[in-house]
Amino acid sequence: MAKVKLGQVMPETGTWTPTLFVGGTYTEQSGSYFKIGNIVTANFSVAATSPSNTSGVIIVIRGLPYKAKFNAGGGGDMLRVQSGNYPNGYNISAGGELIAPSQMTASGVRASISASASTTYAFSGTISYIAAE
């Protein structure tokens, strides 16, 4: 964790370890972040094979470096690099440390992505949010 003084704000950088709620055997887990004041920008890459928890489960990436202050959602740079259903957005719950990738349905409604037992999951991206502090 490095801090460099920039005026009155102390930027902070660090690393975090993203995990998937579906579990499985991880083939990639890396994350970094940059924080100025209460604005956090988090980069991540996580991949797992043989998910162990898929019954009625939606895909969730856990372990953000700071809890979110508000419910948030939006587009952003997030890719599902394997097995269809590419996300075009995400949701973060207030007080939470997780990302729920989502996609737009044919009727224009944002929906979570459901887990499947035979799928290899791989996500990478960058999101920004306001930290609860």
C-alpha positions in Angstrom: 0.0 0.0 0.0 1.7 3.2 -1.2 0.6 6.7 -0.3 1.8 9.8 -2.1 0.8 13.3 -0.9 -1.1 15.2 -3.6 -2.3 18.5 -2.1 -4.5 17.6 0.9 -5.5 14.2 -0.5 -3.4 11.1 0.0 -3.8 8.7 -2.9 -3.5 5.0 -2.0 -2.7 2.0 -4.2 -2.9 -1.6 -3.3 -3.9 -5.1 -4.2 -6.9 -7.3 -3.5 -7.9 -10.9 -4.2 -11.1 -11.4 -6.1 -13.1 -14.6 -5.6 -16.1 -16.0 -7.3 -19.2 -17.1 -5.2 -19.5 -20.2 -7.3 -16.1 -21.4 -6.1 -14.2 -23.9 -8.1 -10.5 -24.3 -9.0 -9.0 -20.9 -9.6 -6.7 -20.4 -12.6 -6.4 -16.6 -12.1 -7.0 -14.3 -9.2 -5.5 -10.8 -9.2 -6.7 -7.3 -8.3 -5.3 -3.8 -7.8 -6.9 -0.6 -6.8 -6.3 3.2 -6.7 -8.1 5.3 -4.1 -8.3 9.1 -3.8 -10.5 10.3 -1.0 -13.5 8.0 -1.1 -13.3 7.2 -4.8 -12.0 3.7 -5.5 -11.1 2.4 -8.9 -10.5 -1.4 -8.8 -9.0 -3.6 -11.5 -9.5 -7.4 -11.4 -9.1 -10.6 -13.2 -10.6 -13.9 -11.9 -11.1 -17.3 -13.5 -12.3 -20.6 -12.1 -13.1 -24.0 -13.5 -15.3 -26.7 -12.1 -17.6 -24.4 -10.0 -18.8 -26.1 -6.8 -21.7 -23.8 -5.9 -24.2 -23.3 -8.8 -27.7 -24.3 -7.6 -29.8 -21.2 -7.8 -26.8 -19.0 -7.6 -26.0 -15.8 -9.6 -22.4 -14.9 -10.5 -20.8 -12.6 -7.9 -17.2 -11.4 -7.6 -16.3 -10.9 -3.9 -13.5 -9.1 -2.1 -13.5 -5.5 -3.2 -10.9 -3.6 -1.2 -13.5 -1.2 0.3 -17.2 -1.5 1.1 -19.4 0.6 -1.2 -21.2 3.5 0.3 -24.2 3.5 -2.1 -25.9 1.0 -4.4 -24.2 1.5 -7.7 -24.5 0.1 -11.1 -23.4 0.9 -14.6 -21.5 0.0 -17.6 -17.8 -0.1 -17.3 -15.0 -2.2 -18.6 -15.9 -5.7 -17.7 -15.5 -8.7 -19.8 -16.6 -12.3 -19.4 -13.9 -13.9 -21.4 -15.3 -17.4 -21.5 -18.6 -19.1 -22.0 -21.1 -16.7 -23.6 -23.5 -14.2 -21.8 -21.0 -11.4 -21.9 -21.8 -8.8 -19.1 -22.4 -5.3 -20.2 -22.8 -3.8 -16.7 -22.5 -4.5 -13.0 -24.2 -3.9 -9.7 -22.7 -3.1 -6.3 -24.8 -3.1 -3.1 -24.4 -0.5 -0.5 -22.2 -1.7 2.4 -21.1 -4.6 0.2 -17.7 -5.7 -1.0 -18.9 -7.5 -4.1 -19.6 -7.1 -7.8 -22.6 -8.7 -9.6 -22.0 -8.7 -13.3 -25.2 -8.2 -15.3 -26.5 -8.2 -18.8 -29.3 -6.5 -20.7 -32.2 -8.8 -21.6 -34.0 -8.7 -25.0 -36.7 -6.6 -23.3 -34.2 -4.0 -22.1 -34.1 -5.1 -18.4 -30.8 -5.5 -16.6 -30.5 -9.1 -15.2 -27.9 -11.0 -13.1 -26.0 -13.9 -14.7 -27.0 -17.3 -13.3 -24.4 -19.9 -12.6 -24.1 -23.2 -14.5 -22.3 -26.3 -13.2 -20.5 -27.0 -16.5 -19.1 -23.6 -17.1 -15.6 -22.1 -16.8 -15.9 -18.5 -15.5 -13.4 -15.8 -16.3 -14.0 -12.1 -15.7 -11.7 -9.1 -15.9 -12.4 -5.5 -15.7 -12.2 -2.1 -14.1 -14.9 -0.5 -11.9 -15.1 2.8 -9.9 -17.3 3.4 -6.9 -17.6 5.5 -3.7 -16.2 3.8 -0.6 -18.2 3.8 2.7 -14.9 4.6 4.6 
